[in-house]
Amino acid sequence: MLYTALLASAGLTAVIYGLWAISRYVWIPFVACGLFVVFATELTPILPNVYVGGVRISLFDYFSAMLITISVDRILRKKSSKNLSTTVRTLALCLTATFAYSLLRGAVSYGVGSAINESRQVIYAIAMIAWVTTIDLRSKALLDMVRKWSVGLVLGTSLIATFHIAENGLGSTTENLVTSAGEEIGGRPLTAGQAMTLALAALVIFAKSQSNRTKMDIPILVVAAIVLVLAQQRTVWLALLVGLVILTLQSNLRQQFRSVGLLVYGVVAAALVLVAAPLDAVVELIGTSGTDTKTLDGREEGWIALFVQWTQSDPHTILFGYPFGHGWLRFQSGTYVSWSPHNWYLNTLLRSGLIGVLCFAALIVAVAAGSYRLKLTPPASAIGGAALIYWWTYGLDWYWMPFLGLVLIVSSNNGAKLVTDPSELSERGGELNCGNRSDTREIATVAQHVRHGKGVAPHVG
């Protein structure tokens, strides 16, 4: 009894301190996300869990609960009511409500534990997006922080990928590896979520380099390119390509020439590094991963089976989906399997029904229209386009949701507030400690358009 009381007191103290720290220091969740991205495969097996009433509660559950609590408090105090447009906010809340309804139904039908276990990634993602989109943008140098965070993500994921290759070697999509402890693991040095986070971080750095290139941008991007090739995550390759195309199309002619030159330079430098080293076996592995279609073929078969199940269900399920905890059981490749279908669009359909999919589709249209008009870094349209590609073969990864939260803010024409409120600019003569002069000119131009009622500002080169 005494041990339980002490444990409960320590847990309550940690939660209270965590709420205070996250509310005061906006960088804490960014650092937490970065650490998990880098050490995802190392941390997951060793993080402690607590069981309450048969429900497993992990460190990420505590973290998400704190983010949601802080977000709700900001909303109730109306400290962030203007971060998102009415349209984006309404559609996002409607989609969240469909998932909440699915969770409630799942808790009733299959038990709280089963419903929460299946919905964890969705809850984590919603918590992170809610936290980002309710930050008080008037007093946080958020844009500069995201750029520095992106550099840290590139360096961190690159180092952990190098460590994994040095420790276990390099496999492929068809060739697993065996650790020194005799455990069989996947052959690729980064998970899909890690590779996607690396790609989005590279997009942010690439976008910054268009208007304000530093001497470290090219080396960092070359490192990112090499690691992404070695990661052999084909969906991430395609997502990054789409993001780069969108970013280039949004740029002016001078920036397009600069972008093409930087891309060519990076690709040639990465190719020279790969060719100069004795990496014939590596090239063969990458070629095998690039042409192997067994994984995708199997997933497509599962997608069709689950979709057919949904079409044959009752009207309520058609409209609102199956409850969380229902599982993903289907007949695939001659046997019954129950793993996640690895398709966020299908996940949304099966867990929120037709209503949820319509909300999600409308949200995509609203965000795409808004983010393409406001051409600021971070590159909202490029990030959004890359995410749409990634979701075709994967689900939500909460640790890169800060990027998506920024997309929602920019799409709501609040890009000028990513660093400071426009009124603060006029009071301080347009000079801000934003990291460099290019940032100041960009923000000042946007703020000027906002003050004059234009709402949307052109990209500043």
N, C-alpha and C positions, 0 to 999 in steps of 0.2 A: 504493500500500500504506500509506504513512504517513498519507495523507488518510483512508483507511478506518479505520485504527486510532484516529486522533484523533476521528473522528465516532463510532465505537463507544464510546470512553471518555467523550465528552461525553454520549452517550445514556444510558450506564450511570449516570453521575453524576446526571443529571436524574431518572432513575427512583428512585435511592436517596433523593435529596433530596425528591422528590415523595411517596414512601412515608412518610418521616418527617413531612413537613408535614401531609399529610392525616390521619395518625394523631394528630397533636398538636392540630391546629386543625380542629374539626368544621365550621366555616363555609366552608372552602375549596370542597368540592363544591357547596354551595348557591350560592356566588358563581359558580362555573364554569357551573352549569346556568343561572343567571339571565343571565349574559353571552351564552350561546349562544342562549337563547330570544330575547333582545332583538335580537341581531345575526345570527340564523340565515342569512338570505338574503345578508348581506354577508360572513360568515366562510366559509361552505362553499366558495365558489369559490377562495379565496386561501390556505386552510390547506395547509401543506406535507404531502406524502406521501412515504414511503420504501418502496421495493420490496425485499422479501427473498424470494428464491426464487420470484419471480413473483407474490407475494402483496402487495397494497397494504396498508401499515400507516399509519394516520392518527393524528393527535393524540388523537382520541377512543378509538382502540384502546389507546394507552398509558394514557390516563386510566381506561378500564374495567378494564384489566389490574391497575392499582394498586388500584382499589376491590375487585376480586375477591381480590387477594392479602391486603389488610388484613382483609377479611371472613372469609376462611378462617382467618387467624391468630387472629382473635377467637374463632371457633368452636372451634378446636383448643385454645385456652387457656381455653375455657368462660367467657369474660367476658360473653357475651350469651345464654346458654342459656335464660334465662327471659323474654326479650323477646317471644317468640312462644309461643302455646300448642302443645301437642304435636300437636293436630289440624291447625292451620294450618301448622305447620312441616313436618309429614309430607306433607301434600297439596302444598305448595309445592315440596318437594324431589322428589316424584314427577313433578310437571309439568316441573320443570327437567331431570330425568333423561330424560324422553321427548324433549325438545329436544336434549339432549346426544347421545342415541342417533341422532337424525336428522342431527345435524351430523357424527358419526363415519361414518355410512353415506354421507353426501354427499361427504365427503373421499375415501372409497374409490372411489365410483362416478364422481364428476365432478371430482375434484381439490380440493385444499385451498383454492385461491383462489376457485373458484366457490361452494363450500360456505360459506366465511366471508363472502363478499360478500353472499350472500342472507340470512345469519343475523345480520348486524351489529346491526340494531335490537333483535333479541331479546337478544343478548348484552349490549348496552349497558343495556337495561332491567333485566335480571337483575342486572347488576353494581350498578346504582344502588339497586335494592330491597334487595339483600343488604347493601350498605353501611349504608343507613338502619336496617334491622332488626337490625343487630349493633352499633349505637352503644351505648356504656356510658351508659345513661339515668340512672344514679344521680348523675352529676356534670355533666350538660349541661343548660343551660336551653333545651331543644330547643323547647318550645312557644312561648316568647317569640321565639325565633329564627325559627321558621316564620312567625309573624305579621309580623315585620319584613320577612322575605324576601318575603312576599306583597305587602306595600305596595310594595316595590321592583319586583316583577314588574309590578304594575299601572302604576306610573309609567313604567317602562322600555318596556314594550310599547306604551303609549299614545304616548310620545314617538316611537318608531320608526314607528308607524303614521302619525302626523302628518307625519313626515319623508317617508315614502313618498308620501303624498298630495300634499304640497307639491312634491315633485320630479317625480313622474310623473303626477299626477292620480288620479282615482278611476274604476275600471271596475266590472264586475259579473261574474257567473258566465258570462255570454255575450259579454262585451266585454273583450278584452285591451287592453293599453297598449303603447306604443312608447317606450323610453327615449331620452334625448338621444343615446346612442351608436347608436341604430337597432336595438336589441335588443327583440324582442317578449317581454313578460312578462305574467303574470296580472293581472287587473284589480283584485283585492282587496288591501288594504294589509297584511294579515296572513295567514300560512299557517294552516291548520286547527290545527296543533300550537301555534302561538303564541296563537291565539284561545282554545284550550282551556285553556292554562296561565293566561291572563288570567282566564278564567271561574272556574277553581278558586281562584285567589288571591282573587278577589272573594267567593267563598263563604266563605273563611276570615275575611276582614274582616267580612263580613256577620254571621257567627256570633259573632264577638267583640263586635260592636256591640249584640247582644241583651242582654248582661249588663254591658258596660262600654264604652259608646259614648264616643268622643272627638270633639272638634270637627272633626277631619280625616276621620272615617269617611265622612260623607255626601258631601263633595266628591270623595273618592277613588272612591266607588261610582258617583257620577254620571259621572265621567270614564270609568270602566270600562264603564258602560252605553252611553255614546255611542260609544266605540271598538268595542265588540262589535257594535253595530248597523251601523256603517260597515264592519266586517270582513266582513259578509255570509256568515258561515259558519253555515249553517242547522242543521247537526247540533249545533254548539256552542250555538246558541240553545235547542234542545230539551233538550240535556244540562243547561244551566244552569237551565232551568225545572224540570226534574225534581229537581235538587239543591235548589232553593229550596222546592219543595213538601215534600220529605222533611224539610228543616230546620225548616220551619214546623210540620209534624205532630209533630215530636219536642219542640217547645217547649211550655211551659206557657201558660195562657190569657193572662197578662199579656204574655209575650214574643210570643205570636201577634199580639196587637193592635199591639205595637211593631213587629213585622216587617212587617205589612200597611201600617202608617203609613209606615215607612221605604221600602218598595217603591213606594208611591204617590208619595211625595215624590220619590224618585229618578227614576221614570218621567216624572212631570210636569216636573221640572227638565230632564231630557234632551230631552223633547219641545219645551219652550220654547226651548232652545238651538237645536235643529234648525229649528224653525219661524221663529224670529227672524232667522236668517241666510237669505240668498238661495240656498236649497238645493233648489229645485224639481227640478233635474236629479238631485241626489243622492237625493231621495225616489223619483224614477222608477227610478233604478238599483237601489235597495234593493228596490223592488217587483218589478222584473224578476228579481232574484236569488231573491226569496222564492217566486216562482211557477214558476221554470224547473225542469223535471224531467228534462231530457235526460241530465244526468250520472248521476242516480240510476237512470234507466231502463237506461242502458248498463251500469252496474255490476251491476244485478240480472240482466241477461242473462248477464254474465260469471260471476256467482256460480252460476247454475243450470248453466252449461256445466261449470265446474270440479267442482261437486258430482256431476254425472252421471258425469264421468270417474272420480272417486273410488269411486263405487258399483260401477263396472264393473272395478275393479282387483282384484289378487290378494288373498288373505286377509291376508297379512303387511302389505300397504299399508293395508288396511281397519283393522287393529289399530294400526299404528304410523305411518301416513302416508307420504308421499313424502319422500325425503331432501332436505335443504337443497342447493341447486344444481340441483334438478330443473327449476325455472322454473315459469311460470304460463301456458304456451301453451294457448290455446283459440280456438275459432271464435266470433267475436262480431261482430254488425252487418255480416255479409257478408264478413269478412276474419279473418285470424289475428292475434291480439294476444298480448303476453307481459308486460304490466305487472302490478304487484301488484293483487290484487282489491279492496283497500281494505275489508276486513272481517276484524277480528281473530278472530272466532269461526270463520270459514271458514279463515283462516290456521292457526289452532290445529288444526283438523280435518285439513287437508292436510299439516301438518308433524309432527303428533304422533299422528294417528290417533284411533280411537275411545277408546283408553286415555287419551290426553292430554285429550280433551274431557271425559271422565268425571271426571278429576282436577280439571280447571278448573271444571266445574260444582259439584263437591263443595266446592271451595275458595270459590266464590262464596257458596254457602249458609252455610258456616261463618263466613265473614267478615261476611256480612249479619246473621246472628243475633247475633254478638258485638258488632258495632259499633252495632247499634240499641239494645242494652241499655245501653251505656255512653255517655251523652250528654255528651260533652266537646267542646271546641274543641281541635284542628281538627275540623270536622264530618265524622266518618268516614263515616257513612251517606250523607250528601249527596254527598261526594266519590265514594264507591263507586257510587252510583246514576248520577251524571253520567258516570262512566267507562263504565258498561255501555251507556249510550246512544251515547256517542261511538264505541265500538268497533264499532258496527253498520256504519258507513261508513268507518272509518279503522282503522289498526293501532296498534302501540305507538309512543309518542313518549317516548324515554328521559328527556327533560329535565323532564317533570312526574311522573316516577316517585317523587321524594321524597314527594309527597302520598300516593301509593299505599302506600309503605312505612309511613307513619304510620297509614294505615287498617288495615294488618295488625297493627300494634302495639296500637292501640286495640281492635280486634276480639278480641285475646287478653287483654283485661281488664288491660292494663298501662298504661292511661291515667294512673294516678296517678304512674307513673314518668317521664312525659314531662318533668317538671321535676326531680324529685329522688326519692330513695328514701324511703318512708314513715318508716323508722327515723330518718332525718336530720331529718324534721319534728319528731318527738317530742324529739329531742336539742336542737333549736334553738328549742323553744317555739312551733313553728308559724309562725315568721317567716322568710320567704324573700325574697331579692332577685329577684323574678320579673317585675318590670316595673310592677306595680300591685297594690293591695289585693284587687281582685276575683280576680285569678289566685291569690293566696295563699289566699283563702277557698275557692275552688273546689278547689284541690289539697288543702288541709287536710281538707275534707269527704270527698273521695275516699280520702285516706290513712286517715282514721278508719274508713271502711267496710272497707278492706283489712285494717287491723290487727284488726278485730273479726270477720274471716272472712266478711264478706258478699260480698266479691269484686266486687260491682257497685254503683256509686253513682248516685244520681239526678243530673240536671243541676242545677247551682246557678245561680240567676238573679241 
